Amino acid sequence: MNNFKGFSLHPMDAMNNIKAMIDASIILCASTDEEISQTGDQVLYLVRNYAEAVCIESSESVLVAEKQG
């Protein structure tokens, strides 16, 4: 797997993407408009799943490297 829903799983790219997504979700969640606020919640769930995918990908990479080492 090279990406998660089009987002890079490379750790440095992912950290930058996750930060940007969290920033956006904070702004959206602060809205008094319910639909926009819910969109912020959805972005947070996306970020959570993205972070999990990055962890899994990183763990798999470490295991492969250990087997080769």
C-alpha positions as CSV (number, residue, x, y, z in Angstrom):
1,M,0.0,0.0,0.0
2,N,1.5,3.3,-1.0
3,N,-1.3,5.6,0.0
4,F,-4.4,5.9,2.1
5,K,-7.3,7.4,0.1
6,G,-4.7,9.2,-2.0
7,F,-2.6,10.5,0.9
8,S,1.0,9.4,1.2
9,L,1.9,6.9,3.9
10,H,5.5,8.1,4.0
11,P,5.9,9.2,7.7
12,M,7.1,12.8,7.1
13,D,4.4,13.4,4.4
14,A,1.8,11.9,6.6
15,M,2.7,14.0,9.7
16,N,2.4,17.2,7.6
17,N,-0.9,16.0,6.1
18,I,-2.3,15.0,9.5
19,K,-1.3,18.4,11.0
20,A,-3.0,20.3,8.2
21,M,-6.1,18.1,8.5
22,I,-6.3,18.6,12.3
23,D,-6.0,22.3,11.8
24,A,-8.8,22.3,9.3
25,S,-11.0,20.2,11.5
26,I,-10.6,22.5,14.4
27,I,-11.8,25.5,12.3
28,L,-14.7,23.5,10.9
29,C,-15.8,22.2,14.3
30,A,-15.8,25.7,15.7
31,S,-18.5,26.7,13.2
32,T,-22.0,27.4,14.6
33,D,-23.4,25.8,11.4
34,E,-24.2,22.2,12.3
35,E,-23.4,20.8,8.8
36,I,-20.0,22.5,8.8
37,S,-19.3,21.4,12.3
38,Q,-20.2,17.8,11.4
39,T,-17.8,18.0,8.5
40,G,-15.1,18.8,11.0
41,D,-16.0,15.7,12.9
42,Q,-15.7,13.7,9.7
43,V,-12.3,15.1,9.0
44,L,-11.2,14.0,12.5
45,Y,-12.4,10.4,11.8
46,L,-10.5,10.5,8.5
47,V,-7.3,11.7,10.3
48,R,-7.7,8.9,12.9
49,N,-8.0,6.3,10.2
50,Y,-5.1,7.8,8.2
51,A,-2.8,7.8,11.3
52,E,-3.7,4.2,11.9
53,A,-2.8,3.3,8.3
54,V,0.5,5.1,8.6
55,C,1.3,3.1,11.8
56,I,0.4,-0.1,10.1
57,E,2.5,0.7,7.1
58,S,5.5,1.8,9.2
59,S,5.2,-1.4,11.3
60,E,5.2,-3.6,8.2
61,S,8.3,-1.7,6.9
62,V,10.1,-2.3,10.2
63,L,9.3,-6.0,10.1
64,V,10.5,-6.4,6.6
65,A,13.7,-4.5,7.4
66,E,14.3,-6.7,10.4
67,K,13.9,-9.9,8.4
68,Q,16.3,-8.7,5.8
69,G,18.8,-7.5,8.4
